[in-house]
Protein backbone atom coordinates (compact mmCIF):
# COMPACT_ATOMS: atom_id res chain seq x y z
CA UNK A 1 0.00 0.00 0.00
CA UNK A 2 1.45 3.33 -1.07
CA UNK A 3 1.27 6.62 0.79
CA UNK A 4 -2.02 8.41 0.23
CA UNK A 5 -0.26 11.80 0.06
CA UNK A 6 2.73 11.30 -2.24
CA UNK A 7 1.65 8.00 -3.78
CA UNK A 8 5.26 7.01 -4.44
CA UNK A 9 6.51 5.52 -1.17
CA UNK A 10 5.19 2.64 0.92
CA UNK A 11 2.90 3.75 3.75
CA UNK A 12 4.62 3.21 7.10
CA UNK A 13 1.75 4.68 9.16
CA UNK A 14 -1.69 3.18 8.78
CA UNK A 15 -3.94 5.14 11.15
CA UNK A 16 -5.42 7.66 10.97
CA UNK A 17 -3.79 8.16 7.59
CA UNK A 18 -1.94 5.75 5.34
CA UNK A 19 1.19 7.78 4.78
CA UNK A 20 4.98 7.42 4.57
CA UNK A 21 7.42 8.80 7.14
CA UNK A 22 8.26 11.90 5.09
CA UNK A 23 4.61 12.83 4.63
CA UNK A 24 3.91 12.16 8.32
CA UNK A 25 6.62 14.66 9.23
CA UNK A 26 5.18 17.20 6.79
CA UNK A 27 1.74 16.89 8.36
CA UNK A 28 2.41 16.48 12.06
CA UNK A 29 5.99 17.04 13.21
CA UNK A 30 6.59 20.37 14.91
CA UNK A 31 9.07 21.87 17.30
CA UNK A 32 7.95 24.34 19.97
CA UNK A 33 10.09 27.47 19.88
CA UNK A 34 9.22 30.43 22.10
CA UNK A 35 5.73 29.03 22.62
CA UNK A 36 5.05 28.59 18.91
CA UNK A 37 4.77 25.24 17.14
CA UNK A 38 6.98 25.48 14.04
CA UNK A 39 6.93 22.71 11.39
CA UNK A 40 10.04 20.61 11.94
CA UNK A 41 11.02 20.72 8.28
CA UNK A 42 11.05 24.54 8.39
CA UNK A 43 13.28 24.47 11.48
CA UNK A 44 15.60 21.95 9.82
CA UNK A 45 15.77 23.94 6.59
CA UNK A 46 16.57 27.19 8.43
CA UNK A 47 19.31 25.43 10.39
CA UNK A 48 20.93 24.00 7.25
CA UNK A 49 20.65 27.34 5.45
CA UNK A 50 22.31 29.03 8.42
CA UNK A 51 25.19 26.57 8.14
CA UNK A 52 25.31 27.05 4.35
CA UNK A 53 24.50 23.36 3.95
CA UNK A 54 21.18 23.65 2.15
CA UNK A 55 21.32 22.07 -1.28
CA UNK A 56 22.26 24.56 -4.00
CA UNK A 57 19.94 24.54 -7.02
CA UNK A 58 21.37 22.20 -9.63
CA UNK A 59 23.87 20.66 -7.20
CA UNK A 60 24.20 16.88 -7.57
CA UNK A 61 23.56 14.51 -4.68
CA UNK A 62 27.22 13.55 -4.75
CA UNK A 63 28.49 17.16 -4.60
CA UNK A 64 26.01 18.11 -1.90
CA UNK A 65 26.95 15.07 0.14
CA UNK A 66 30.65 15.85 -0.25
CA UNK A 67 30.07 19.42 0.92
CA UNK A 68 28.17 18.23 3.97
CA UNK A 69 30.81 15.60 4.69
CA UNK A 70 33.55 18.24 4.47
CA UNK A 71 31.69 20.48 6.90
CA UNK A 72 31.17 17.58 9.26
CA UNK A 73 34.86 16.70 9.19
CA UNK A 74 36.17 20.25 9.40
CA UNK A 75 33.89 21.25 12.22
CA UNK A 76 34.35 17.95 14.01
CA UNK A 77 30.61 17.69 14.25
CA UNK A 78 28.57 14.53 14.11
CA UNK A 79 25.74 15.76 11.93
CA UNK A 80 26.42 13.06 9.37
CA UNK A 81 27.91 9.63 9.81
ZN1 LIG B 1 4.32 10.04 1.28
PDB file of the backbone (N, CA, C, O) and the ligand in Angstrom, with CONECT records:
HET     ZN  A 101       1
ATOM      1  N   UNK A   1       0.857  -1.185   0.000  1.00  0.00           N
ATOM      2  CA  UNK A   1       0.000   0.000   0.000  1.00  0.00           C
ATOM      3  C   UNK A   1       0.897   1.241   0.000  1.00  0.00           C
ATOM      4  O   UNK A   1       1.775   1.394   0.850  1.00  0.00           O
ATOM      5  N   UNK A   2       0.656   2.115  -0.967  1.00  0.00           N
ATOM      6  CA  UNK A   2       1.447   3.328  -1.065  1.00  0.00           C
ATOM      7  C   UNK A   2       0.841   4.468  -0.247  1.00  0.00           C
ATOM      8  O   UNK A   2      -0.343   4.453   0.089  1.00  0.00           O
ATOM      9  N   UNK A   3       1.657   5.426   0.056  1.00  0.00           N
ATOM     10  CA  UNK A   3       1.269   6.624   0.794  1.00  0.00           C
ATOM     11  C   UNK A   3       0.126   7.346   0.075  1.00  0.00           C
ATOM     12  O   UNK A   3       0.162   7.539  -1.140  1.00  0.00           O
ATOM     13  N   UNK A   4      -0.880   7.737   0.846  1.00  0.00           N
ATOM     14  CA  UNK A   4      -2.021   8.412   0.228  1.00  0.00           C
ATOM     15  C   UNK A   4      -1.700   9.851  -0.151  1.00  0.00           C
ATOM     16  O   UNK A   4      -2.435  10.458  -0.930  1.00  0.00           O
ATOM     17  N   UNK A   5      -0.602  10.416   0.393  1.00  0.00           N
ATOM     18  CA  UNK A   5      -0.257  11.798   0.060  1.00  0.00           C
ATOM     19  C   UNK A   5       0.638  11.876  -1.171  1.00  0.00           C
ATOM     20  O   UNK A   5       0.301  12.545  -2.148  1.00  0.00           O
ATOM     21  N   UNK A   6       1.783  11.189  -1.122  1.00  0.00           N
ATOM     22  CA  UNK A   6       2.731  11.305  -2.237  1.00  0.00           C
ATOM     23  C   UNK A   6       2.516  10.205  -3.284  1.00  0.00           C
ATOM     24  O   UNK A   6       2.856  10.377  -4.455  1.00  0.00           O
ATOM     25  N   UNK A   7       1.950   9.082  -2.850  1.00  0.00           N
ATOM     26  CA  UNK A   7       1.653   8.005  -3.784  1.00  0.00           C
ATOM     27  C   UNK A   7       2.856   7.241  -4.294  1.00  0.00           C
ATOM     28  O   UNK A   7       2.701   6.290  -5.060  1.00  0.00           O
ATOM     29  N   UNK A   8       4.069   7.641  -3.879  1.00  0.00           N
ATOM     30  CA  UNK A   8       5.259   7.012  -4.441  1.00  0.00           C
ATOM     31  C   UNK A   8       6.013   6.128  -3.459  1.00  0.00           C
ATOM     32  O   UNK A   8       6.807   5.284  -3.875  1.00  0.00           O
ATOM     33  N   UNK A   9       5.781   6.306  -2.169  1.00  0.00           N
ATOM     34  CA  UNK A   9       6.508   5.521  -1.171  1.00  0.00           C
ATOM     35  C   UNK A   9       5.537   4.633  -0.415  1.00  0.00           C
ATOM     36  O   UNK A   9       4.350   4.940  -0.309  1.00  0.00           O
ATOM     37  N   UNK A  10       6.059   3.508   0.121  1.00  0.00           N
ATOM     38  CA  UNK A  10       5.191   2.644   0.920  1.00  0.00           C
ATOM     39  C   UNK A  10       4.699   3.369   2.174  1.00  0.00           C
ATOM     40  O   UNK A  10       5.455   4.108   2.805  1.00  0.00           O
ATOM     41  N   UNK A  11       3.450   3.159   2.526  1.00  0.00           N
ATOM     42  CA  UNK A  11       2.904   3.745   3.746  1.00  0.00           C
ATOM     43  C   UNK A  11       3.499   3.032   4.955  1.00  0.00           C
ATOM     44  O   UNK A  11       3.445   1.804   5.035  1.00  0.00           O
ATOM     45  N   UNK A  12       4.057   3.776   5.883  1.00  0.00           N
ATOM     46  CA  UNK A  12       4.620   3.207   7.103  1.00  0.00           C
ATOM     47  C   UNK A  12       3.737   3.517   8.313  1.00  0.00           C
ATOM     48  O   UNK A  12       3.957   2.972   9.394  1.00  0.00           O
ATOM     49  N   UNK A  13       2.754   4.376   8.139  1.00  0.00           N
ATOM     50  CA  UNK A  13       1.755   4.679   9.161  1.00  0.00           C
ATOM     51  C   UNK A  13       0.401   4.325   8.559  1.00  0.00           C
ATOM     52  O   UNK A  13       0.108   4.673   7.415  1.00  0.00           O
ATOM     53  N   UNK A  14      -0.413   3.636   9.334  1.00  0.00           N
ATOM     54  CA  UNK A  14      -1.689   3.181   8.784  1.00  0.00           C
ATOM     55  C   UNK A  14      -2.900   3.930   9.329  1.00  0.00           C
ATOM     56  O   UNK A  14      -3.913   4.051   8.640  1.00  0.00           O
ATOM     57  N   UNK A  15      -2.804   4.436  10.564  1.00  0.00           N
ATOM     58  CA  UNK A  15      -3.940   5.142  11.146  1.00  0.00           C
ATOM     59  C   UNK A  15      -3.471   6.446  11.779  1.00  0.00           C
ATOM     60  O   UNK A  15      -2.416   6.428  12.412  1.00  0.00           O
ATOM     61  N   UNK A  16      -4.135   7.524  11.668  1.00  0.00           N
ATOM     62  CA  UNK A  16      -5.417   7.662  10.974  1.00  0.00           C
ATOM     63  C   UNK A  16      -5.256   7.841   9.464  1.00  0.00           C
ATOM     64  O   UNK A  16      -6.239   7.840   8.722  1.00  0.00           O
ATOM     65  N   UNK A  17      -4.017   7.992   9.020  1.00  0.00           N
ATOM     66  CA  UNK A  17      -3.785   8.162   7.590  1.00  0.00           C
ATOM     67  C   UNK A  17      -2.775   7.122   7.131  1.00  0.00           C
ATOM     68  O   UNK A  17      -1.904   6.715   7.900  1.00  0.00           O
ATOM     69  N   UNK A  18      -2.888   6.703   5.909  1.00  0.00           N
ATOM     70  CA  UNK A  18      -1.942   5.746   5.336  1.00  0.00           C
ATOM     71  C   UNK A  18      -0.878   6.542   4.592  1.00  0.00           C
ATOM     72  O   UNK A  18      -0.993   6.825   3.400  1.00  0.00           O
ATOM     73  N   UNK A  19       0.175   6.896   5.353  1.00  0.00           N
ATOM     74  CA  UNK A  19       1.190   7.781   4.784  1.00  0.00           C
ATOM     75  C   UNK A  19       2.593   7.293   5.121  1.00  0.00           C
ATOM     76  O   UNK A  19       2.786   6.503   6.046  1.00  0.00           O
ATOM     77  N   UNK A  20       3.573   7.779   4.352  1.00  0.00           N
ATOM     78  CA  UNK A  20       4.978   7.421   4.571  1.00  0.00           C
ATOM     79  C   UNK A  20       5.568   8.346   5.656  1.00  0.00           C
ATOM     80  O   UNK A  20       4.931   9.307   6.088  1.00  0.00           O
ATOM     81  N   UNK A  21       6.788   8.029   6.076  1.00  0.00           N
ATOM     82  CA  UNK A  21       7.421   8.803   7.141  1.00  0.00           C
ATOM     83  C   UNK A  21       7.585  10.277   6.758  1.00  0.00           C
ATOM     84  O   UNK A  21       7.314  11.169   7.562  1.00  0.00           O
ATOM     85  N   UNK A  22       8.029  10.521   5.526  1.00  0.00           N
ATOM     86  CA  UNK A  22       8.256  11.901   5.094  1.00  0.00           C
ATOM     87  C   UNK A  22       6.952  12.705   5.117  1.00  0.00           C
ATOM     88  O   UNK A  22       6.939  13.851   5.568  1.00  0.00           O
ATOM     89  N   UNK A  23       5.893  12.131   4.649  1.00  0.00           N
ATOM     90  CA  UNK A  23       4.610  12.835   4.629  1.00  0.00           C
ATOM     91  C   UNK A  23       4.052  13.000   6.044  1.00  0.00           C
ATOM     92  O   UNK A  23       3.382  13.989   6.337  1.00  0.00           O
ATOM     93  N   UNK A  24       4.331  12.027   6.922  1.00  0.00           N
ATOM     94  CA  UNK A  24       3.907  12.161   8.316  1.00  0.00           C
ATOM     95  C   UNK A  24       4.583  13.374   8.948  1.00  0.00           C
ATOM     96  O   UNK A  24       3.946  14.162   9.647  1.00  0.00           O
ATOM     97  N   UNK A  25       5.887  13.512   8.692  1.00  0.00           N
ATOM     98  CA  UNK A  25       6.620  14.661   9.228  1.00  0.00           C
ATOM     99  C   UNK A  25       6.034  15.962   8.680  1.00  0.00           C
ATOM    100  O   UNK A  25       5.851  16.925   9.424  1.00  0.00           O
ATOM    101  N   UNK A  26       5.742  15.989   7.396  1.00  0.00           N
ATOM    102  CA  UNK A  26       5.180  17.204   6.792  1.00  0.00           C
ATOM    103  C   UNK A  26       3.855  17.590   7.441  1.00  0.00           C
ATOM    104  O   UNK A  26       3.569  18.773   7.622  1.00  0.00           O
ATOM    105  N   UNK A  27       3.054  16.596   7.790  1.00  0.00           N
ATOM    106  CA  UNK A  27       1.736  16.891   8.356  1.00  0.00           C
ATOM    107  C   UNK A  27       1.775  17.210   9.838  1.00  0.00           C
ATOM    108  O   UNK A  27       1.090  18.124  10.297  1.00  0.00           O
ATOM    109  N   UNK A  28       2.588  16.447  10.603  1.00  0.00           N
ATOM    110  CA  UNK A  28       2.410  16.480  12.059  1.00  0.00           C
ATOM    111  C   UNK A  28       3.622  16.873  12.892  1.00  0.00           C
ATOM    112  O   UNK A  28       3.450  17.228  14.058  1.00  0.00           O
ATOM    113  N   UNK A  29       4.826  16.828  12.363  1.00  0.00           N
ATOM    114  CA  UNK A  29       5.989  17.037  13.205  1.00  0.00           C
ATOM    115  C   UNK A  29       6.290  18.521  13.361  1.00  0.00           C
ATOM    116  O   UNK A  29       6.515  19.232  12.382  1.00  0.00           O
ATOM    117  N   UNK A  30       6.291  18.972  14.612  1.00  0.00           N
ATOM    118  CA  UNK A  30       6.594  20.373  14.906  1.00  0.00           C
ATOM    119  C   UNK A  30       7.590  20.457  16.047  1.00  0.00           C
ATOM    120  O   UNK A  30       7.805  19.489  16.776  1.00  0.00           O
ATOM    121  N   UNK A  31       8.185  21.610  16.187  1.00  0.00           N
ATOM    122  CA  UNK A  31       9.074  21.873  17.302  1.00  0.00           C
ATOM    123  C   UNK A  31       8.618  23.179  17.948  1.00  0.00           C
ATOM    124  O   UNK A  31       8.429  24.188  17.269  1.00  0.00           O
ATOM    125  N   UNK A  32       8.444  23.145  19.271  1.00  0.00           N
ATOM    126  CA  UNK A  32       7.954  24.336  19.968  1.00  0.00           C
ATOM    127  C   UNK A  32       9.121  25.268  20.249  1.00  0.00           C
ATOM    128  O   UNK A  32      10.065  24.908  20.952  1.00  0.00           O
ATOM    129  N   UNK A  33       9.044  26.465  19.694  1.00  0.00           N
ATOM    130  CA  UNK A  33      10.087  27.465  19.883  1.00  0.00           C
ATOM    131  C   UNK A  33       9.418  28.747  20.340  1.00  0.00           C
ATOM    132  O   UNK A  33       8.565  29.299  19.645  1.00  0.00           O
ATOM    133  N   UNK A  34       9.814  29.218  21.523  1.00  0.00           N
ATOM    134  CA  UNK A  34       9.223  30.432  22.104  1.00  0.00           C
ATOM    135  C   UNK A  34       7.706  30.364  22.118  1.00  0.00           C
ATOM    136  O   UNK A  34       7.028  31.346  21.813  1.00  0.00           O
ATOM    137  N   UNK A  35       7.176  29.197  22.474  1.00  0.00           N
ATOM    138  CA  UNK A  35       5.731  29.035  22.619  1.00  0.00           C
ATOM    139  C   UNK A  35       4.985  28.842  21.316  1.00  0.00           C
ATOM    140  O   UNK A  35       3.756  28.766  21.311  1.00  0.00           O
ATOM    141  N   UNK A  36       5.711  28.763  20.209  1.00  0.00           N
ATOM    142  CA  UNK A  36       5.052  28.592  18.914  1.00  0.00           C
ATOM    143  C   UNK A  36       5.454  27.248  18.317  1.00  0.00           C
ATOM    144  O   UNK A  36       6.629  26.882  18.334  1.00  0.00           O
ATOM    145  N   UNK A  37       4.484  26.522  17.795  1.00  0.00           N
ATOM    146  CA  UNK A  37       4.767  25.240  17.135  1.00  0.00           C
ATOM    147  C   UNK A  37       5.168  25.504  15.688  1.00  0.00           C
ATOM    148  O   UNK A  37       4.355  25.939  14.873  1.00  0.00           O
ATOM    149  N   UNK A  38       6.437  25.233  15.385  1.00  0.00           N
ATOM    150  CA  UNK A  38       6.985  25.475  14.043  1.00  0.00           C
ATOM    151  C   UNK A  38       7.147  24.110  13.358  1.00  0.00           C
ATOM    152  O   UNK A  38       7.665  23.175  13.970  1.00  0.00           O
ATOM    153  N   UNK A  39       6.713  23.986  12.100  1.00  0.00           N
ATOM    154  CA  UNK A  39       6.930  22.712  11.394  1.00  0.00           C
ATOM    155  C   UNK A  39       8.408  22.320  11.422  1.00  0.00           C
ATOM    156  O   UNK A  39       9.287  23.129  11.125  1.00  0.00           O
ATOM    157  N   UNK A  40       8.655  21.072  11.783  1.00  0.00           N
ATOM    158  CA  UNK A  40      10.041  20.611  11.941  1.00  0.00           C
ATOM    159  C   UNK A  40      10.858  20.824  10.675  1.00  0.00           C
ATOM    160  O   UNK A  40      12.025  21.209  10.744  1.00  0.00           O
ATOM    161  N   UNK A  41      10.259  20.578   9.538  1.00  0.00           N
ATOM    162  CA  UNK A  41      11.021  20.722   8.279  1.00  0.00           C
ATOM    163  C   UNK A  41      11.451  22.164   8.061  1.00  0.00           C
ATOM    164  O   UNK A  41      12.509  22.404   7.479  1.00  0.00           O
ATOM    165  N   UNK A  42      10.656  23.133   8.514  1.00  0.00           N
ATOM    166  CA  UNK A  42      11.048  24.540   8.392  1.00  0.00           C
ATOM    167  C   UNK A  42      12.226  24.837   9.320  1.00  0.00           C
ATOM    168  O   UNK A  42      13.153  25.557   8.946  1.00  0.00           O
ATOM    169  N   UNK A  43      12.185  24.281  10.528  1.00  0.00           N
ATOM    170  CA  UNK A  43      13.281  24.471  11.479  1.00  0.00           C
ATOM    171  C   UNK A  43      14.563  23.851  10.912  1.00  0.00           C
ATOM    172  O   UNK A  43      15.632  24.460  10.957  1.00  0.00           O
ATOM    173  N   UNK A  44      14.439  22.654  10.389  1.00  0.00           N
ATOM    174  CA  UNK A  44      15.596  21.946   9.825  1.00  0.00           C
ATOM    175  C   UNK A  44      16.175  22.710   8.627  1.00  0.00           C
ATOM    176  O   UNK A  44      17.392  22.848   8.505  1.00  0.00           O
ATOM    177  N   UNK A  45      15.315  23.196   7.764  1.00  0.00           N
ATOM    178  CA  UNK A  45      15.774  23.945   6.593  1.00  0.00           C
ATOM    179  C   UNK A  45      16.501  25.222   7.018  1.00  0.00           C
ATOM    180  O   UNK A  45      17.564  25.537   6.484  1.00  0.00           O
ATOM    181  N   UNK A  46      15.937  25.950   7.964  1.00  0.00           N
ATOM    182  CA  UNK A  46      16.570  27.187   8.428  1.00  0.00           C
ATOM    183  C   UNK A  46      17.933  26.906   9.042  1.00  0.00           C
ATOM    184  O   UNK A  46      18.875  27.675   8.849  1.00  0.00           O
ATOM    185  N   UNK A  47      18.042  25.809   9.778  1.00  0.00           N
ATOM    186  CA  UNK A  47      19.313  25.433  10.391  1.00  0.00           C
ATOM    187  C   UNK A  47      20.355  25.126   9.313  1.00  0.00           C
ATOM    188  O   UNK A  47      21.486  25.607   9.387  1.00  0.00           O
ATOM    189  N   UNK A  48      19.982  24.338   8.326  1.00  0.00           N
ATOM    190  CA  UNK A  48      20.925  24.001   7.251  1.00  0.00           C
ATOM    191  C   UNK A  48      21.296  25.231   6.430  1.00  0.00           C
ATOM    192  O   UNK A  48      22.447  25.375   6.020  1.00  0.00           O
ATOM    193  N   UNK A  49      20.334  26.116   6.187  1.00  0.00           N
ATOM    194  CA  UNK A  49      20.647  27.342   5.448  1.00  0.00           C
ATOM    195  C   UNK A  49      21.613  28.204   6.245  1.00  0.00           C
ATOM    196  O   UNK A  49      22.519  28.815   5.679  1.00  0.00           O
ATOM    197  N   UNK A  50      21.418  28.253   7.563  1.00  0.00           N
ATOM    198  CA  UNK A  50      22.310  29.032   8.423  1.00  0.00           C
ATOM    199  C   UNK A  50      23.727  28.491   8.418  1.00  0.00           C
ATOM    200  O   UNK A  50      24.682  29.243   8.611  1.00  0.00           O
ATOM    201  N   UNK A  51      23.868  27.198   8.202  1.00  0.00           N
ATOM    202  CA  UNK A  51      25.195  26.567   8.139  1.00  0.00           C
ATOM    203  C   UNK A  51      25.729  26.523   6.710  1.00  0.00           C
ATOM    204  O   UNK A  51      26.807  25.983   6.465  1.00  0.00           O
ATOM    205  N   UNK A  52      24.985  27.083   5.776  1.00  0.00           N
ATOM    206  CA  UNK A  52      25.314  27.046   4.347  1.00  0.00           C
ATOM    207  C   UNK A  52      25.417  25.607   3.849  1.00  0.00           C
ATOM    208  O   UNK A  52      26.280  25.274   3.037  1.00  0.00           O
ATOM    209  N   UNK A  53      24.524  24.769   4.353  1.00  0.00           N
ATOM    210  CA  UNK A  53      24.503  23.364   3.955  1.00  0.00           C
ATOM    211  C   UNK A  53      23.223  22.975   3.222  1.00  0.00           C
ATOM    212  O   UNK A  53      23.006  21.799   2.932  1.00  0.00           O
ATOM    213  N   UNK A  54      22.378  23.954   2.924  1.00  0.00           N
ATOM    214  CA  UNK A  54      21.182  23.647   2.149  1.00  0.00           C
ATOM    215  C   UNK A  54      21.616  23.360   0.724  1.00  0.00           C
ATOM    216  O   UNK A  54      22.570  23.961   0.229  1.00  0.00           O
ATOM    217  N   UNK A  55      20.934  22.458   0.071  1.00  0.00           N
ATOM    218  CA  UNK A  55      21.321  22.068  -1.281  1.00  0.00           C
ATOM    219  C   UNK A  55      21.185  23.240  -2.256  1.00  0.00           C
ATOM    220  O   UNK A  55      20.139  23.886  -2.324  1.00  0.00           O
ATOM    221  N   UNK A  56      22.240  23.499  -2.997  1.00  0.00           N
ATOM    222  CA  UNK A  56      22.256  24.557  -4.004  1.00  0.00           C
ATOM    223  C   UNK A  56      21.514  24.052  -5.237  1.00  0.00           C
ATOM    224  O   UNK A  56      21.658  22.893  -5.626  1.00  0.00           O
ATOM    225  N   UNK A  57      20.716  24.934  -5.850  1.00  0.00           N
ATOM    226  CA  UNK A  57      19.939  24.537  -7.024  1.00  0.00           C
ATOM    227  C   UNK A  57      20.870  23.996  -8.107  1.00  0.00           C
ATOM    228  O   UNK A  57      21.843  24.647  -8.488  1.00  0.00           O
ATOM    229  N   UNK A  58      20.562  22.818  -8.587  1.00  0.00           N
ATOM    230  CA  UNK A  58      21.372  22.201  -9.631  1.00  0.00           C
ATOM    231  C   UNK A  58      22.533  21.367  -9.100  1.00  0.00           C
ATOM    232  O   UNK A  58      23.207  20.686  -9.872  1.00  0.00           O
ATOM    233  N   UNK A  59      22.772  21.414  -7.802  1.00  0.00           N
ATOM    234  CA  UNK A  59      23.875  20.657  -7.203  1.00  0.00           C
ATOM    235  C   UNK A  59      23.516  19.165  -7.182  1.00  0.00           C
ATOM    236  O   UNK A  59      22.397  18.796  -6.826  1.00  0.00           O
ATOM    237  N   UNK A  60      24.468  18.320  -7.563  1.00  0.00           N
ATOM    238  CA  UNK A  60      24.205  16.882  -7.571  1.00  0.00           C
ATOM    239  C   UNK A  60      24.185  16.331  -6.147  1.00  0.00           C
ATOM    240  O   UNK A  60      24.717  16.944  -5.221  1.00  0.00           O
ATOM    241  N   UNK A  61      23.565  15.170  -5.990  1.00  0.00           N
ATOM    242  CA  UNK A  61      23.559  14.507  -4.677  1.00  0.00           C
ATOM    243  C   UNK A  61      24.986  14.294  -4.186  1.00  0.00           C
ATOM    244  O   UNK A  61      25.303  14.512  -3.017  1.00  0.00           O
ATOM    245  N   UNK A  62      25.831  13.863  -5.110  1.00  0.00           N
ATOM    246  CA  UNK A  62      27.219  13.554  -4.748  1.00  0.00           C
ATOM    247  C   UNK A  62      27.957  14.804  -4.259  1.00  0.00           C
ATOM    248  O   UNK A  62      28.646  14.764  -3.240  1.00  0.00           O
ATOM    249  N   UNK A  63      27.807  15.916  -4.994  1.00  0.00           N
ATOM    250  CA  UNK A  63      28.487  17.156  -4.600  1.00  0.00           C
ATOM    251  C   UNK A  63      27.941  17.700  -3.283  1.00  0.00           C
ATOM    252  O   UNK A  63      28.693  18.162  -2.426  1.00  0.00           O
ATOM    253  N   UNK A  64      26.635  17.636  -3.142  1.00  0.00           N
ATOM    254  CA  UNK A  64      26.012  18.114  -1.903  1.00  0.00           C
ATOM    255  C   UNK A  64      26.480  17.265  -0.720  1.00  0.00           C
ATOM    256  O   UNK A  64      26.821  17.789   0.341  1.00  0.00           O
ATOM    257  N   UNK A  65      26.490  15.971  -0.918  1.00  0.00           N
ATOM    258  CA  UNK A  65      26.947  15.066   0.139  1.00  0.00           C
ATOM    259  C   UNK A  65      28.400  15.326   0.505  1.00  0.00           C
ATOM    260  O   UNK A  65      28.766  15.295   1.680  1.00  0.00           O
ATOM    261  N   UNK A  66      29.232  15.583  -0.508  1.00  0.00           N
ATOM    262  CA  UNK A  66      30.650  15.849  -0.249  1.00  0.00           C
ATOM    263  C   UNK A  66      30.817  17.148   0.536  1.00  0.00           C
ATOM    264  O   UNK A  66      31.664  17.244   1.425  1.00  0.00           O
ATOM    265  N   UNK A  67      30.007  18.135   0.199  1.00  0.00           N
ATOM    266  CA  UNK A  67      30.074  19.424   0.916  1.00  0.00           C
ATOM    267  C   UNK A  67      29.658  19.254   2.380  1.00  0.00           C
ATOM    268  O   UNK A  67      30.277  19.822   3.280  1.00  0.00           O
ATOM    269  N   UNK A  68      28.621  18.482   2.601  1.00  0.00           N
ATOM    270  CA  UNK A  68      28.166  18.232   3.968  1.00  0.00           C
ATOM    271  C   UNK A  68      29.211  17.414   4.738  1.00  0.00           C
ATOM    272  O   UNK A  68      29.484  17.668   5.911  1.00  0.00           O
ATOM    273  N   UNK A  69      29.781  16.435   4.047  1.00  0.00           N
ATOM    274  CA  UNK A  69      30.812  15.600   4.691  1.00  0.00           C
ATOM    275  C   UNK A  69      32.017  16.453   5.082  1.00  0.00           C
ATOM    276  O   UNK A  69      32.577  16.285   6.165  1.00  0.00           O
ATOM    277  N   UNK A  70      32.410  17.363   4.199  1.00  0.00           N
ATOM    278  CA  UNK A  70      33.552  18.238   4.468  1.00  0.00           C
ATOM    279  C   UNK A  70      33.269  19.111   5.694  1.00  0.00           C
ATOM    280  O   UNK A  70      34.124  19.278   6.564  1.00  0.00           O
ATOM    281  N   UNK A  71      32.062  19.661   5.745  1.00  0.00           N
ATOM    282  CA  UNK A  71      31.686  20.479   6.898  1.00  0.00           C
ATOM    283  C   UNK A  71      31.749  19.645   8.174  1.00  0.00           C
ATOM    284  O   UNK A  71      32.288  20.080   9.191  1.00  0.00           O
ATOM    285  N   UNK A  72      31.202  18.471   8.102  1.00  0.00           N
ATOM    286  CA  UNK A  72      31.174  17.580   9.256  1.00  0.00           C
ATOM    287  C   UNK A  72      32.586  17.285   9.756  1.00  0.00           C
ATOM    288  O   UNK A  72      32.845  17.286  10.960  1.00  0.00           O
ATOM    289  N   UNK A  73      33.480  17.035   8.827  1.00  0.00           N
ATOM    290  CA  UNK A  73      34.858  16.704   9.191  1.00  0.00           C
ATOM    291  C   UNK A  73      35.593  17.922   9.724  1.00  0.00           C
ATOM    292  O   UNK A  73      36.274  17.855  10.748  1.00  0.00           O
ATOM    293  N   UNK A  74      35.447  19.045   9.010  1.00  0.00           N
ATOM    294  CA  UNK A  74      36.174  20.247   9.404  1.00  0.00           C
ATOM    295  C   UNK A  74      35.723  20.774  10.759  1.00  0.00           C
ATOM    296  O   UNK A  74      36.532  21.221  11.572  1.00  0.00           O
ATOM    297  N   UNK A  75      34.436  20.712  10.981  1.00  0.00           N
ATOM    298  CA  UNK A  75      33.890  21.255  12.217  1.00  0.00           C
ATOM    299  C   UNK A  75      33.901  20.228  13.350  1.00  0.00           C
ATOM    300  O   UNK A  75      33.507  20.521  14.479  1.00  0.00           O
ATOM    301  N   UNK A  76      34.359  19.029  13.025  1.00  0.00           N
ATOM    302  CA  UNK A  76      34.347  17.953  14.013  1.00  0.00           C
ATOM    303  C   UNK A  76      32.982  17.779  14.631  1.00  0.00           C
ATOM    304  O   UNK A  76      32.845  17.556  15.834  1.00  0.00           O
ATOM    305  N   UNK A  77      31.973  17.883  13.788  1.00  0.00           N
ATOM    306  CA  UNK A  77      30.611  17.695  14.247  1.00  0.00           C
ATOM    307  C   UNK A  77      30.154  16.316  13.828  1.00  0.00           C
ATOM    308  O   UNK A  77      30.771  15.681  12.973  1.00  0.00           O
ATOM    309  N   UNK A  78      29.092  15.861  14.418  1.00  0.00           N
ATOM    310  CA  UNK A  78      28.574  14.531  14.107  1.00  0.00           C
ATOM    311  C   UNK A  78      27.183  14.630  13.488  1.00  0.00           C
ATOM    312  O   UNK A  78      26.283  13.854  13.812  1.00  0.00           O
ATOM    313  N   UNK A  79      27.028  15.602  12.590  1.00  0.00           N
ATOM    314  CA  UNK A  79      25.738  15.758  11.932  1.00  0.00           C
ATOM    315  C   UNK A  79      25.483  14.613  10.970  1.00  0.00           C
ATOM    316  O   UNK A  79      24.342  14.191  10.781  1.00  0.00           O
ATOM    317  N   UNK A  80      26.556  14.109  10.360  1.00  0.00           N
ATOM    318  CA  UNK A  80      26.420  13.057   9.368  1.00  0.00           C
ATOM    319  C   UNK A  80      27.421  11.961   9.691  1.00  0.00           C
ATOM    320  O   UNK A  80      28.557  12.239  10.075  1.00  0.00           O
ATOM    321  N   UNK A  81      27.001  10.739   9.535  1.00  0.00           N
ATOM    322  CA  UNK A  81      27.907   9.625   9.811  1.00  0.00           C
ATOM    323  C   UNK A  81      28.267   8.930   8.526  1.00  0.00           C
ATOM    324  O   UNK A  81      29.024   7.960   8.541  1.00  0.00           O
TER     325      UNK A  81
HETATM  326 ZN    ZN A 101       4.316  10.043   1.275  1.00  0.00          ZN
END
